[in-house]
Amino acid sequence: MKWYCAALLLCLVACKKDPPAEKKEEKKSGEEECKTYIDAMDKCIAKLPAEQKEQMQKQRDLQAEAVKNAPAVAKDQMADTCRMGYATLKQDPRCK
């Protein structure tokens, strides 16, 4: 039984493959994620009817102000929020 476990462990270690280098994504900083999101909001706002622009512009300004005034540690913590906001924005039919 011991040799079986050792052989299985050896096989698992030997068979482990790293993903191809080109498929590894470098993680963006929180500030970069939020800049991407804010830029996408700007493009979306330009496509909206006048009556909808004001509300989204307020949201955009609040987000930009929060990113601008946040300490570096908080900016990295904001990355997930900005990433989710960007994903939601991409699905909004008004922004396509």
C-alpha positions as a printed NumPy array, in Angstrom:
array([[  0.   ,   0.   ,   0.   ],
       [  2.876,   2.375,   0.795],
       [  4.415,   1.901,  -2.639],
       [  1.018,   2.598,  -4.239],
       [  0.685,   5.92 ,  -2.379],
       [  4.265,   6.855,  -3.245],
       [  3.706,   5.985,  -6.909],
       [  0.474,   7.974,  -6.996],
       [  2.147,  10.981,  -5.393],
       [  5.065,  10.771,  -7.818],
       [  2.673,  10.586, -10.754],
       [  0.697,  13.598,  -9.561],
       [  3.833,  15.663,  -9.115],
       [  5.318,  14.577, -12.438],
       [  2.065,  15.125, -14.35 ],
       [  1.421,  18.61 , -12.998],
       [  1.572,  21.118, -15.829],
       [  1.804,  24.865, -15.617],
       [ -0.586,  26.807, -17.851],
       [  1.022,  28.281, -20.962],
       [  2.743,  31.595, -20.28 ],
       [  0.581,  33.562, -22.706],
       [ -2.594,  32.533, -20.869],
       [ -1.425,  33.846, -17.509],
       [ -3.021,  37.205, -16.845],
       [ -1.244,  39.804, -14.851],
       [ -3.513,  41.122, -12.155],
       [ -4.304,  44.807, -12.503],
       [ -4.021,  47.129,  -9.551],
       [ -7.185,  48.517,  -8.02 ],
       [ -6.447,  51.897,  -9.523],
       [ -6.111,  50.395, -13.031],
       [ -9.331,  48.384, -12.614],
       [-11.192,  51.496, -11.498],
       [ -9.739,  53.602, -14.323],
       [-11.   ,  51.006, -16.811],
       [-14.445,  51.126, -15.194],
       [-14.583,  54.948, -15.112],
       [-13.448,  55.171, -18.751],
       [-16.208,  52.726, -19.712],
       [-18.721,  54.828, -17.783],
       [-17.617,  57.908, -19.722],
       [-18.19 ,  56.105, -23.032],
       [-21.569,  54.862, -21.858],
       [-22.669,  58.29 , -20.636],
       [-21.955,  59.712, -24.089],
       [-24.453,  57.239, -25.578],
       [-27.288,  57.884, -23.123],
       [-30.316,  60.095, -23.693],
       [-30.083,  63.433, -21.854],
       [-32.542,  62.438, -19.121],
       [-30.409,  59.425, -18.136],
       [-26.99 ,  61.074, -18.354],
       [-27.279,  63.069, -15.133],
       [-27.799,  60.058, -12.844],
       [-24.95 ,  58.044, -14.353],
       [-22.685,  61.102, -14.369],
       [-23.267,  61.474, -10.617],
       [-22.381,  57.808, -10.082],
       [-19.279,  58.201, -12.223],
       [-18.176,  61.32 , -10.352],
       [-18.666,  59.632,  -6.968],
       [-16.626,  56.61 ,  -8.089],
       [-13.851,  58.769,  -9.53 ],
       [-13.704,  60.866,  -6.358],
       [-13.562,  57.746,  -4.164],
       [-10.671,  56.324,  -6.201],
       [ -8.839,  59.64 ,  -6.269],
       [ -9.035,  60.148,  -2.501],
       [ -8.5  ,  56.545,  -1.397],
       [ -5.188,  55.488,   0.118],
       [ -3.161,  52.952,  -1.89 ],
       [ -4.306,  50.018,   0.256],
       [ -7.961,  50.912,  -0.246],
       [ -7.467,  51.275,  -4.009],
       [ -6.334,  47.67 ,  -4.242],
       [ -9.357,  46.62 ,  -2.204],
       [-11.6  ,  48.518,  -4.634],
       [-10.431,  46.394,  -7.57 ],
       [-13.167,  43.777,  -7.179],
       [-15.879,  46.422,  -6.911],
       [-14.65 ,  48.19 , -10.039],
       [-14.265,  44.891, -11.909],
       [-17.872,  43.928, -11.077],
       [-19.116,  47.391, -12.022],
       [-17.323,  47.153, -15.355],
       [-18.812,  43.714, -16.043],
       [-22.29 ,  45.018, -15.241],
       [-21.767,  48.054, -17.45 ],
       [-20.683,  45.883, -20.375],
       [-23.992,  44.02 , -20.142],
       [-26.082,  47.199, -20.116],
       [-27.753,  47.439, -23.541],
       [-27.746,  51.249, -23.336],
       [-23.935,  51.217, -23.313],
       [-23.329,  49.044, -26.365]])
